[in-house]
């Protein structure tokens, strides 16, 4: 039989462990990639095939990567980035499904935006 003091210590230890785990989980989710189902390599392939030609045509020097620079960037949040991907998907008639949008989002976020 345990003493009353040891039961209190056990309860405090369990409570401290629960608080630690909850804090750790919040920290992990705060730093998670906003495109968790995306694969950056697959996204780069889709981006290169479906986006680069159009983006390059927007600049005299044919360097469409400038769209992602601070000077031309329109997406300042995850929601806006996703909206731009969907806009371009519709405009180019790429026909990407949700999985492919996730891939492109992951590639763009990892490469240019670094949204958390």
Backbone as CSV, one residue per row, in Angstrom:
resi,resn,N_x,N_y,N_z,CA_x,CA_y,CA_z,C_x,C_y,C_z
1,UNK,0.848,-1.179,0.000,0.000,0.000,0.000,0.893,1.242,0.000
2,UNK,0.538,2.189,-0.847,1.315,3.424,-0.953,0.842,4.428,0.084
3,UNK,1.779,5.258,0.485,1.424,6.299,1.437,0.701,7.427,0.720
4,UNK,0.024,8.237,1.480,-0.698,9.379,0.925,0.265,10.336,0.228
5,UNK,1.449,10.511,0.787,2.454,11.390,0.212,2.948,10.887,-1.140
6,UNK,3.142,9.573,-1.264,3.626,9.042,-2.534,2.545,9.127,-3.612
7,UNK,1.268,8.992,-3.248,0.175,9.143,-4.211,0.087,10.588,-4.711
8,UNK,0.285,11.533,-3.821,0.264,12.948,-4.219,1.418,13.225,-5.184
9,UNK,2.600,12.691,-4.859,3.751,12.872,-5.745,3.497,12.250,-7.109
10,UNK,2.900,11.073,-7.129,2.588,10.400,-8.389,1.607,11.218,-9.218
11,UNK,0.585,11.764,-8.552,-0.399,12.601,-9.262,0.252,13.866,-9.813
12,UNK,1.124,14.484,-9.021,1.813,15.687,-9.491,2.730,15.368,-10.670
13,UNK,3.394,14.229,-10.585,4.262,13.817,-11.680,3.458,13.573,-12.951
14,UNK,2.322,12.914,-12.827,1.449,12.668,-13.991,0.929,13.982,-14.569
15,UNK,0.533,14.908,-13.700,0.036,16.204,-14.163,1.143,16.969,-14.886
16,UNK,2.345,16.939,-14.344,3.473,17.631,-14.979,3.784,17.012,-16.344
17,UNK,3.727,15.690,-16.426,3.979,15.007,-17.700,2.912,15.382,-18.723
18,UNK,1.658,15.460,-18.310,0.574,15.823,-19.222,0.753,17.251,-19.736
19,UNK,1.140,18.153,-18.853,1.363,19.545,-19.265,2.545,19.627,-20.232
20,UNK,3.611,18.900,-19.943,4.775,18.888,-20.817,4.412,18.369,-22.206
21,UNK,3.675,17.273,-22.270,3.281,16.703,-23.567,2.373,17.651,-24.338
22,UNK,1.431,18.265,-23.647,0.522,19.204,-24.321,1.302,20.387,-24.877
23,UNK,2.245,20.901,-24.114,3.076,22.015,-24.574,3.932,21.601,-25.759
24,UNK,4.499,20.411,-25.701,5.336,19.920,-26.802,4.513,19.752,-28.071
25,UNK,3.296,19.244,-27.951,2.449,19.060,-29.130,2.045,20.388,-29.743
26,UNK,1.770,21.389,-28.920,1.437,22.713,-29.442,2.640,23.272,-30.191
27,UNK,3.822,23.095,-29.640,5.039,23.573,-30.297,5.262,22.916,-31.636
28,UNK,4.997,21.629,-31.741,5.172,20.911,-33.012,4.173,21.405,-34.032
29,UNK,2.920,21.565,-33.647,1.918,21.987,-34.620,2.139,23.434,-35.062
30,UNK,2.732,24.263,-34.197,2.985,25.648,-34.570,4.082,25.759,-35.628
31,UNK,4.912,24.732,-35.756,6.002,24.771,-36.713,5.803,23.781,-37.856
32,UNK,4.626,23.220,-37.955,4.369,22.233,-39.003,4.234,22.931,-40.352
33,UNK,4.581,22.209,-41.405,4.436,22.751,-42.744,2.948,22.876,-43.072
34,UNK,2.515,23.993,-43.657,1.091,24.168,-43.965,0.603,23.282,-45.119
35,UNK,1.508,22.573,-45.769,1.133,21.632,-46.826,1.659,20.246,-46.439
36,UNK,1.106,19.678,-45.355,1.670,18.453,-44.786,1.584,17.229,-45.694
37,UNK,0.656,17.213,-46.606,0.518,16.060,-47.496,1.289,16.242,-48.797
38,UNK,1.968,17.361,-48.915,2.686,17.658,-50.145,4.078,17.061,-50.182
39,UNK,4.518,16.788,-51.379,5.867,16.295,-51.633,6.550,17.351,-52.501
40,UNK,7.599,17.964,-51.965,8.247,19.081,-52.659,8.823,18.678,-54.014
41,UNK,9.393,17.484,-54.109,9.971,17.039,-55.391,8.880,16.883,-56.447
42,UNK,7.764,16.289,-56.061,6.640,16.157,-57.000,6.091,17.536,-57.343
43,UNK,6.059,18.438,-56.362,5.585,19.798,-56.598,6.467,20.560,-57.562
44,UNK,7.771,20.374,-57.456,8.692,21.043,-58.390,8.437,20.564,-59.812
45,UNK,8.240,19.273,-59.988,7.962,18.724,-61.318,6.679,19.319,-61.885
46,UNK,5.630,19.370,-61.079,4.356,19.946,-61.526,4.518,21.433,-61.829
47,UNK,5.204,22.145,-60.955,5.439,23.585,-61.138,6.215,23.846,-62.424
48,UNK,7.293,23.076,-62.628,8.116,23.284,-63.819,7.320,23.017,-65.097
49,UNK,6.449,22.044,-65.048,5.658,21.692,-66.233,4.493,22.662,-66.452
50,UNK,3.834,23.080,-65.373,2.607,23.849,-65.525,2.703,25.340,-65.304
51,UNK,3.796,25.814,-64.706,3.839,27.220,-64.292,4.963,28.041,-64.932
52,UNK,6.097,27.419,-65.140,7.302,28.166,-65.518,7.140,28.937,-66.829
53,UNK,6.567,28.334,-67.842,6.427,29.011,-69.135,5.617,30.298,-68.993
54,UNK,4.509,30.210,-68.298,3.657,31.390,-68.101,4.385,32.438,-67.260
55,UNK,4.990,32.018,-66.168,5.689,32.969,-65.302,6.850,33.635,-66.043
56,UNK,7.595,32.874,-66.800,8.711,33.451,-67.564,8.226,34.487,-68.574
57,UNK,7.047,34.268,-69.152,6.518,35.202,-70.157,6.148,36.559,-69.555
58,UNK,6.074,36.644,-68.249,5.686,37.887,-67.582,6.842,38.864,-67.400
59,UNK,8.066,38.424,-67.689,9.237,39.252,-67.436,10.095,39.359,-68.690
60,UNK,10.612,40.556,-68.967,11.454,40.739,-70.164,12.682,39.827,-70.173
61,UNK,13.240,39.561,-68.996,14.431,38.705,-68.947,14.071,37.216,-68.853
62,UNK,12.773,36.926,-68.922,12.260,35.541,-68.920,12.596,34.769,-67.644
63,UNK,12.746,35.474,-66.522,13.010,34.824,-65.240,11.775,34.930,-64.348
64,UNK,10.882,33.974,-64.486,9.622,33.972,-63.753,9.761,33.769,-62.262
65,UNK,10.929,33.349,-61.805,11.132,33.180,-60.359,10.989,34.500,-59.614
66,UNK,11.068,35.602,-60.350,10.920,36.916,-59.731,9.541,37.083,-59.084
67,UNK,8.555,36.321,-59.578,7.220,36.393,-58.986,7.236,36.061,-57.502
68,UNK,8.204,35.273,-57.080,8.265,34.847,-55.689,9.117,35.771,-54.827
69,UNK,9.704,36.799,-55.441,10.518,37.748,-54.673,9.597,38.690,-53.892
70,UNK,10.153,39.354,-52.900,9.368,40.289,-52.093,8.765,41.404,-52.938
71,UNK,9.432,41.777,-54.005,8.977,42.874,-54.851,7.657,42.540,-55.564
72,UNK,7.516,41.314,-56.048,6.335,40.933,-56.831,5.385,40.005,-56.096
73,UNK,5.774,39.490,-54.960,4.991,38.490,-54.228,3.619,39.017,-53.841
74,UNK,2.579,38.273,-54.207,1.213,38.631,-53.831,0.734,37.820,-52.635
75,UNK,1.303,36.649,-52.439,0.877,35.780,-51.352,1.671,36.106,-50.093
76,UNK,0.959,36.620,-49.078,1.624,36.905,-47.813,1.060,36.050,-46.681
77,UNK,0.354,35.008,-47.057,-0.179,34.053,-46.082,-0.373,32.709,-46.784
78,UNK,-0.552,31.684,-46.001,-0.784,30.356,-46.560,-2.057,30.354,-47.400
79,UNK,-3.095,31.008,-46.898,-4.370,31.038,-47.618,-4.211,31.716,-48.982
80,UNK,-3.455,32.802,-49.037,-3.256,33.500,-50.317,-2.380,32.679,-51.262
81,UNK,-1.384,31.995,-50.713,-0.554,31.141,-51.561,-1.398,30.040,-52.168
82,UNK,-2.201,29.401,-51.353,-3.080,28.350,-51.861,-4.042,28.910,-52.912
83,UNK,-4.567,30.105,-52.653,-5.465,30.744,-53.613,-4.779,31.026,-54.942
84,UNK,-3.525,31.456,-54.890,-2.782,31.713,-56.131,-2.522,30.413,-56.892
85,UNK,-2.214,29.354,-56.161,-2.003,28.052,-56.816,-3.286,27.604,-57.498
86,UNK,-4.397,27.744,-56.810,-5.687,27.347,-57.395,-6.040,28.241,-58.585
87,UNK,-5.770,29.551,-58.481,-6.027,30.468,-59.591,-5.232,30.037,-60.822
88,UNK,-3.937,29.801,-60.627,-3.086,29.399,-61.755,-3.498,28.034,-62.310
89,UNK,-3.877,27.133,-61.431,-4.348,25.820,-61.860,-5.550,25.973,-62.789
90,UNK,-6.476,26.819,-62.409,-7.663,27.049,-63.245,-7.317,27.785,-64.533
91,UNK,-6.490,28.791,-64.419,-6.133,29.607,-65.595,-5.380,28.796,-66.649
92,UNK,-4.476,27.944,-66.201,-3.681,27.146,-67.145,-4.377,25.843,-67.530
93,UNK,-5.516,25.595,-66.882,-6.265,24.357,-67.120,-5.389,23.116,-66.876
94,UNK,-4.561,23.211,-65.839,-3.675,22.095,-65.493,-4.456,20.891,-64.982
95,UNK,-5.604,21.127,-64.382,-6.436,20.026,-63.901,-5.891,19.339,-62.658
96,UNK,-5.141,20.082,-61.840,-4.576,19.482,-60.637,-5.665,19.172,-59.631
97,UNK,-5.503,18.044,-58.985,-6.373,17.648,-57.887,-5.756,18.143,-56.581
98,UNK,-6.459,17.955,-55.482,-5.999,18.414,-54.170,-4.583,17.924,-53.852
99,UNK,-4.299,16.687,-54.153,-2.973,16.127,-53.873,-1.881,16.904,-54.614
100,UNK,-2.141,17.247,-55.856,-1.150,17.983,-56.652,-1.011,19.424,-56.173
101,UNK,-2.104,20.027,-55.737,-2.051,21.372,-55.161,-1.198,21.348,-53.895
102,UNK,-1.357,20.302,-53.096,-0.527,20.140,-51.898,0.959,20.029,-52.268
103,UNK,1.254,19.274,-53.314,2.648,19.114,-53.748,3.246,20.452,-54.177
104,UNK,2.527,21.189,-55.011,3.025,22.483,-55.490,3.151,23.458,-54.320
105,UNK,2.170,23.455,-53.438,2.240,24.311,-52.254,3.448,23.999,-51.391
106,UNK,3.710,22.716,-51.215,4.868,22.312,-50.405,6.164,22.787,-51.071
107,UNK,6.267,22.586,-52.383,7.466,23.027,-53.106,7.653,24.542,-52.975
108,UNK,6.610,25.305,-53.260,6.724,26.767,-53.203,7.014,27.251,-51.791
109,UNK,6.360,26.633,-50.815,6.588,27.055,-49.434,8.003,26.718,-48.976
110,UNK,8.460,25.522,-49.282,9.815,25.129,-48.881,10.871,25.968,-49.594
111,UNK,10.639,26.302,-50.837,11.629,26.978,-51.660,11.633,28.497,-51.476
112,UNK,10.443,29.103,-51.369,10.350,30.566,-51.396,9.706,31.200,-50.152
113,UNK,8.627,30.624,-49.654,7.809,31.338,-48.680,8.136,31.053,-47.209
114,UNK,8.370,29.820,-46.876,8.639,29.390,-45.506,7.548,29.776,-44.510
115,UNK,6.292,29.663,-44.924,5.184,29.871,-43.984,5.158,28.698,-43.003
116,UNK,4.754,28.958,-41.793,4.631,27.916,-40.760,3.186,27.696,-40.425
